[in-house]
Amino acid sequence: MSLSGKTLFITGASRGIGLAMALRAARDGANVVVAAKTAEPHKHLPGTIYTAAEEIEKAGGQALPVVVDVRDEASVTAGVEAAVAKFGGIDICVNNASAIQLTGTLATEMKRYDLMNGVNARGSYLTSKICLPHLKKAANPHVLMISPPLDMNPRWFAGHTAYTMAKFGMSMCVLGMSAEFRADGVAFNALWPRTGIATAAIQFALAGDEGMRQCRKPEIMADAAYAVFNKPAREFSGQFLIDDSFLYAEGVRDFDQYRVDPSQPLMPDFFVPEDSSPPPGVTLGAGTLATAQ
């Protein structure tokens, strides 16, 4: 298993899960395009495309930081063109950029609705579309959505219909495009965490410092993504994966390594289907990330 020489186009890679995936690939000597909006430091959220690029190169990879707004076709096209000009192509596309606001219908301003659906659903569709001509030329092309299984249980909609629509829009891309591009050998899969993941966005938007202690580190998602990228694209597509179940099937047995604080109960994420059981030895706390606000 190696991503040496592969080129990854990762949206939202300036921090969090996207950066963790970038650093895991960099350890193999991969090329990583850091496609994100953060060129200047945010007052709350750490990291920019340039600090991420520095980390990637220190980890052993090659990096290209590009300012990309996934809602804007010209911006995405320019980012992809820059990636191809520098690295010669694209092997893997990761649609990680996301916007979240867990509010009910009456409390959701249309500006926020448009942001969530523009970044999550439209942005993932657009980025995949612009990358596809290059992916079709790659030896083992993968597109990965950081999005949940398509579970139509009303419980996942009732408290935050707009956000659920936006995230499920990403998953619908997997459902449709995995079939549409199967003959071309381009794999489309979705990956979702069973628990909260300790990122700055989760800390400030949902869980706070105490909730962060009940999360897992972004490295669990990075390790799961790495395993996906090394699968034969023609044989492994259209999958909706939960991080720890997938890693267990890949032979991982130590899940405590991913815990922020092993003394704290793990906070379940939302969107995990009720029939999805955690691996042996993994126990979850009560409630979900959605109720941690």
N, C-alpha and C positions, 0 to 999 in steps of 0.2 A: 504494500500500500504506500503510495507516494503521490504527491501533487507537484513534484519537482518540475519546473518549467511550465506548469499550467498557469493560465491567466484567469483570475476571478474578478468579476465586476460586482461589487457589494455595495448596495445602497444603505445609507445610514451606518457606515462603517467607522465613523469618527469616535464611537464609544460603545459601551455595552456589548450586547450579543454580536453585533456586526463586527466590532473590533476583535472580540475573542475568536471568532471564526477566521478573521484575517490573520491573526497571530498564529493560530494552529496551522494554517496553510503555509505561512512564512517559514515555519520550522523545517519544512521540506524544500525550501527554496522557490516557492511559488511567486508569481507576480500578482499583486493585488491593486486593483483600482479602488481607491477610497472615494466613493461617489456620495457626497453629502452636502448639505447646505452650510454647515458650520465652518466658515473661514475665520471668523473672529470668536474669541472665547465667550461663552454664554455666562450670564451672571450666576446661574445655579448649576448648569450641567457642565461637567469637565470635558476637555478634549476638543480638538479641531481636526480638520482633515490633514493638517500639517503635522500636528503632534502624533496622530495615528500613523502617518507615513513614516515618521522617525522610529516609532516602536516596531513597525513591520520590518524595516530595514535592519534594526538591531537584532531582530529575531531570526534574520537570515534570508528574508525575502526581498523582492524589488517592489517599490511602491510608486503609485502615481496618484497624487491627490488632485481631485477635480471637483469644482463647485457644481453641484447638480441639484436642481429642483425637479423631483420626479413627476410633478404635476405639469411640467412644461415640456412639450415635445422638442422644441429647439434645444433646450438645455440638456435633455437626455441624449439627443442625437449627437450633440457636440461632445458630451462625455464619452460616448461609445466610440466616436471617431478618434478622439484623443487616445483612448485605450488601444485601439487597433493600430494607430500610427506608431505608438511606442512599443507595443508588445507583439504585434503581428496578427492578433486575433483574440477571440474570447472563448474560453472553454467552459466556464461556469458563471451563471448569473444567480445572485442571491438577492431576492426581494425582501429586505429586512426593514427598510424605512417604514415607520408607522406613526400614526397620530391616534391619541386616545382621549376620550372623555366619557366617563361612565355616568351619564345623566339620562333621565327619562325624557320622553318626547316633549313635554311642555317646558322643560328646563334646558333643552338643547337649542341654542341659537343656530340659525341656518348657516351662519358663517362657520361654526364648528362642524356642522353636518358636512358642509362642502369640503372643509379641510380634511376630515377623516376619510371621506369617500374619495377625495382627490388624491390623497397620499397613498392610502391603503389599496383600494380596489383599482382606481384608474392608474395610479402610479405603477403598480405591479404589472398591470396589463400593458402599459406603454413601454416600460423598461424591457419586459420580455419580448415585445414586438420588435423593438429596435435592435436588441441583441440577437434575435433569432437568425437573421441571414449569416451571421458570423458563427453562431453555435452550430448551424447545420454543416459547417466546414470542419468542425473540431472532431477529434478522434473519439472522445467519450463525453459528449456534452450533457450538462445537467443544469436545470433551473430549479431552485429551491425557494419556496414561499415559507416565510415564518408566519404560518397561519394554522388555524385549528381544523380538526375533522368537521365535516358537514353534518352536524347533529341538529335536527330541526326541533328539538325539545324547546317548548316556549320559555322554559326557565332561563335560557341563554339570551332571550330577547327582551323579556318583560322590563328589566330595569334599565336597559341601555340599547334600545332598538337600533339607533343610528350607528353606534360602534359595532354592534354585531353584524349589521348589514355590510359595513366596510370591511371587516375581517373576513366574513364569509365570501365577500366578493373576490378576495385573494384566493380562497380555497376553490371557488368555482373556476378560476383560471386553471388550477391544477386539474380539476375534473375534465374540463373541455380540451385544454391544450395537450394533455397527456395522450388523449385519443387522436387529436388532430395531427400531432407531429410524431406519432409512434413510428410510422413508416420511415421518417427521416432519422430516427434513432436519437431524438432529443428527449431526455427524461425530464418529466415535471413531477415534483413531489412536494409535500407539505410537512413541516416539522413544527411541533408545538410542545411546550414544557408542561409536565405534570404539576409542577409547583411554581410558585413565584420565583422569578429570577432577580438576583440582586443587581439592579442597574440604577443609575441616578434617576432615570425617568420614573421608575417604580417608587423610589424613595420619596420624590417630591410630589408625585401625582396621586399616589395611592396609599402606600403602606407606612411611610415614615421610618424612622430609625429602628423602632422596635420591630416593625414588620420585616425589615431587611434581615434581621437575625433569623427569621423563620424561612428564609429563601435559600435557594441553591445558587451557586456561582455560575456566571455565564459559560464557564468552561464545559459544563455538561452539554449545552447546546452546540458548542464548538466541536466537541468530540463526536457527537451524533452526526453533525453535518459532514465532518471529515469522512466518517464511515459511508455516508450516502454518496459522496463525490467519488469514492473509490469503487462503487458498484458499477457493473456493466450497464450503461444507459439503456441499451436495447432490451434488457431483461428486468430492470428495476425502475418502474415508472407508474404514476398514478397512485402512489402510496400516501396515506395520511398517517404520519408517525407521531407517537408520543415519545419524548426523548429517552426516558429510562427504560421503557419496554423495548424499544429498538436497540438500545445499547446492551440490555440483558441478552437479547437474541444474538448480539454480536460477540458475546462472551464476557462482558463487564459484570463483575460481582461486587465490587466495592463502590457503593454509592455514597458512603459517608464522606469520601474525599471531596465531594461537591458541595457539602453543606457549609453555609456561612458560620453557623454556630450549632455544633452537634448536640448541645444541651437543650435546644429549643425544638418544639414540634414543627414539622414542615407545613407551610401554608399552601393548600391546594390552589392551583390556578383554575380559572373558569374555562368553559368549553371542553373539558375532558369528559367524554361520554361515560355514563354510569357503568357500562359493561367493561370499561377498561380498568383492569386491576393493576396495582403497582407490582413491581418485581418482589420476589420473596425477600423478607427482611426489611422492606420499606414500609413505614407507617406514616400516615398523614394526620395532621391536626384537624380541628373542626373548622367549619366555615370555608370560605374561599377568598381569593384575592379581591374579588369584587365587593366583598362585605368588609374589607379592611379599612375603608376610607374613614 
